[in-house]
Amino acid sequence: MTADVSPPVRPTTLEDVAAVAGVSRATVSRVINGATTVDPALRRVVEEAVATTGYVPNRAARSLVTRRTDSIAVVVSERERRPVSEPFIGRMFSDPYFGRVVSGLLEVLRPAGIQMVLMLADDEGSRNQLLSYLRQGHVDGVVLISTHAEDPLPGLVQDTRLPAVLAGRPLRPSPLTYVEADQRAGAELAADHLASLGRRSIGTVAGPQDMPAGQARLTGFLDALGRHGIEDVAVAEGDFTHTGGAAAMRRLLARRPDLDAVFIASDLMALGSLPVLLRAGKEVPSDVAVVGFDDSSAAVACDPPLTTVREPVEEMAAEMARLLLQQIGRPGGPVPSAVFHPTLMKRAST
């Protein structure tokens, strides 16, 4: 009996990836390490070559040289601890926004061999635990999703001196890099569209007014309607959830029974609002034209499919990851913030 001894499999190297991609080893290295100076088309070629060859960065060796952990924290900061009946993970994956953020982050982090650590901060105790974790050097940087205007966490993260990127423009001036969509401009698109349809009895289901996005979407919408000569606008505040949208729509109809158009400040709230309109005998769009905000999976789940303001969340999240890796790779160097421009996606609800 003879043993079939196969030669050991040689690990895939940067040179192998470079040969498949048709680029230099240095270019592959820059893509793997998250450099933002690589042409996007070239980056895609290298990322495809990484996937084809199965290249895996030697994390242990790289960590010894760079003193990095090859992991980042994705921190969701909430205003207060929610009831046990509303577990964080359940909320996170039922809200299309979070899934889109994770998808966009992974697009950049996975080829670079960077892991994500998901963390929640919703009270003083959890914030202190988070800050202790960050200061102990477990991660190389932070992507911070802060959901309310008075949140102390952006300032506390800044004090750790770790590279950090905010999801959304901070309400107060801050040296932290941020990535956002122009919320006011998106709401103005919604207002202009409804006004162009000849609708005049207009209302809005606004987002929470303790959140910068909720504030900007409401003020942008009202200011744009004012330019069309529409000043009497009914407002009901929601909370960016399905059930919150339904409750706010009921209040809005009680205040404005003759409503003929409504801007709902998130698609998830719109998904909860449309059945309320139907039960009230309002047909969409013949009786009430409806515009949402986000262009998430909730928009196409609506009946009828929702006209909505598209916020390019996946692209924004990918840019957050690139800007964070740029900070990690060049500590102390200037990293500009990025603002994305929304667009209006017209569907059957208007």
N, C-alpha and C positions, 0 to 999 in steps of 0.2 A: 504494500500500500504506500502510495507516495502522497506527500502533502502538496496541495496547490497553494503555493505562497505567492500572493500578489504583491507587486511592488507598492511601497507606501504611497498614498495619494499626496501629491505636493500641494500645499496651500496656495490658493490664488493670490497673486501679488498685484501691486499697483501697476507693474509693467504689463501684466496680462490684461488688465482692464484698459490700459492705454492702447494696447495693440488692437483690441476689439473696437474701441471707440475711434481709433485713428487720430489720437491726440498725444501730447507729450505726457510723461509721468507727472510733471509739475502741474499740468492742468488738472489731471485726475486728483492729485493731492489737494489742490485748491477747492475743488468741488466737494470732496469728502469732508474737508474741514470747514465748509460753509462760507467760503469767501464770496462776497457779493459782487466782485468785479468781473465774474465770468459771464460771458454772453449767455442769455437764457437758452438759446437754441443749442449752444455747445453744452450747457449744463444738462439739458435733457438727453443729449447723446451719451454723455458720461453716465448719467443715472441709469439709462437703459443698459449700458455695458456692465454696470455694477450688478444689476438684476440678472443679466444673462450669464455672467461668469460666477455669480454667487459669492463675490468678494465680501469678506467680513473684516473690518479693521481690527487689528490687534489692540484691543482696548487696554490690556494690562501694560503692554510695552509703551503705548502712547501716554498712558497716565503717568508712568514713571518719568517720562521726558517732560511732559507739559504741566504736571501737577494738577490735572483736571480729572473730574469724575465722569465725564461724558454723560451727564444727566442734567436735566433742568426741571425746575418745579413749575407746574401749571397751577396757579393759585386762584381759586374762586372765592371772592370775599363778599359775604352777604351781610345785610343790615342786622339781622337777628337770627337766633336759632329757631328753626321751624319745628312744628310738632313731630312726634315720632311717626305719625301717620303720613308725613310728607318727607320720606327719606331723601337725602341729597342725591344719591346715585340714581334713584328713580326719577327725580325731577330733572337731573342732568340729561338723561338719555331719553326723556319724553319731550324735552324742548329741543326742536331741531337746531337751534343756534349752537348749542354746545357740541353736538355731533359734527357740525360743519367746521367749528373751530379746531377740533381734534383732527379732523381729516386734513385741513390745511396745514396744521403744524407738522403732521406726520409726513406730508409730501416733501418737506425740507429736512426734517430731523432724521428720518429713517435712513436715507442714503448716507448721511453723515455719521451714522452709528450712535446717535444720541437718544437716550431713553428719557421718557417723561414720567415725572412723579406727580400724581394728581393730589392736591391738598385743598381743604376747605377751611376757611376762617370765618366764623359767624358769631364770635363773642370774644371777650377779652382773654379768656383762658386759651382758646384755640389760636388766637393771634400770638400769644406769648409762646406757645408750643412751636408754632410755625417759625417765629423769629429765632428761637433757640436752634431749630433744625438748620435754618439757613446759615447762621453764624458758625455752626460747627463744620461747615465746609462739605456738606453732603451733596450739594449741587453747584453747578457752574453759573447759573443764572435763573431768572424768574420771568415767566409770562404771567401778568397779573390781570385778572378779569374782575374789576371792581364794579359793584352794582348800585352804589348809592353815593350821593354827593358829599356827605359828611364822613366818609370812610377815612379813618386815620392810617390805613395800611400803606397807601402809596408813599407817604412820608416815612413810615417806619422801615419799609423795604429800601428806600433811598439811603437811610442811615446805615444799612448793612454794607453799603458800597459794593454790593454785587451787581453785575450787569442785569438790567431789568427793562422790560418793555410793557407798556400798558395797552390793554385793549380798550381804546376810546380816549378821547381828549379829556384830561382832568379838568374839573370845574375851576380849580385855582391854579395859578401859574406853578409849574414844576419843571425841574431840569430833566425829568425822566422822559425817555423816548416813548412816543405813542403812535399807534396806528388806528385810524378811524375812517368811517365814511362820513361825508358831509351831511349830517342829520337834517339841518335846516333846509339845505338844498333839496333833499329828498322829499320833505314834507311840502315844500313849495311846488314840486312837480305834481303831487297829489292834488293840491289846491287848484292849480292852474287847469288840470284835467277836468275836475268836477265843474269848475266855473265855465269851461269851454263847452260843456254839455248843456248849459243853460239852467243848471240846478241852482236854486237860491235858498231853499230851506235846509241849510247844511248843518250837520253836527259832527262831532268827533268823539271817539272813544280814545282818550289820551293814555299815554303810558304814565307810570308812577312819577310824580313830580319831585321826588327826592332823588331821582336818577338823572344824570346829565342828558342821556338820550331821550328820556321822556320829556324833559323840559324843552330841548331843542326842537323836537318834532312838533310839539304843541305851538311854540312861539313862531316857528317857521310857517306852519299851516295858517295860523291866525293872521300873521302879517301879510302873507300872500293873498288871502281872501280879502283883506282890507284894501289891497291895491286893485281888486276887482269891484270894490264898492260894497262888499258883503261884510257887515260889521256884527250882526246879530247871529252869533254862532253858539249853539248849545254844546256844552262840554260835560262829559262824564269820565271820571278817572278810573282806569283799570290798573291791572298789576302785571301785564305781559303774560298772563296765563289763560288757558282755555276757559276755566270757570269764571275767572275775573272778567274776561271779555263778555261773557253771557250776562253777568250781573250788571255790568256797566251799560250794556245795550238796553236792558230793561229800564234802567234809570233814565237813559237818554230818551227813549220813546215816551216815558211818562212826562218828560219836560217838553218834548217837541213831537206831538202825535202826527204832525203833517210833514215829518222829515222826508226829504226826497234825495238826500245824498249824505254819505258818512265816510269819513276817513278814520280807519281803525289802525292804531299805531303799532300793531304787530300782527302778523299773519295768524299766530296762534290765538290771539284774542278774536280775530275775525272768524276763525273756525268755530269758536263758541258763540259768536254773535249772529251768524247767518240763520241758524235755526230759530233764534228768538224773533228775528224779523219775519220769518215764515209763519210762526205761530201767531204773530200779530196781524196776519193777513197782508203783509207787505211782500210783493214780488220783487226779486232782484234780477235784472236792473230796472224793469219798467217802472216800478214804484220808487225804489230806492237804489241809487247807484252806490257801489261800495268799492273803496280802494284800501288796500292794506299796506304793510311795510315789512320788508325782509326778502321776499321771494324765496321762502323756505318750502319744504315739502308740504307744509300746512296749506300753502296757497293753492296747489293743485289738488289737494284733498277736499277743498271747499266745493260746495255745490250751490251755484255754478262756480267754475274755476275763477280764482280771484285776480283781478287787476291789482297790481302791487308795485311798490317801489323796490327795485332790486338793490340790495346791499351785498356786494361781492365778498361774503364772509370767508370763503375758502381762500381766495386770493389775499385777503387782508391777513388771515392767520399765517399763511405762508410767508408773507412779508414780515410779520412779527418774528417768526423763527429766523429769517435771514438777518434781520437787524440785531437780534439777540446774539446770534453766532458771530456777527461782525464785532459786537462789543466784547465778546469773550476772546476773540482772536486778536483784537487790538485794544487792550485796556486803556482807558483814558482818552481814546481818540473820539472825535466828534461823530455822532451818529444822528442824522436828521430824522425827524418824524415823517410820517407818510399819511396823506389824506387821499382817499379814494372817492370817485364821483359816482353817485347813484344814477340809475336809469329807471324809466317807467316801463313795466311789462304789462301790456294791455291784454286782458282776457275777457271772459263773458260777463263779469259782474258790473261792467259799466257800458 
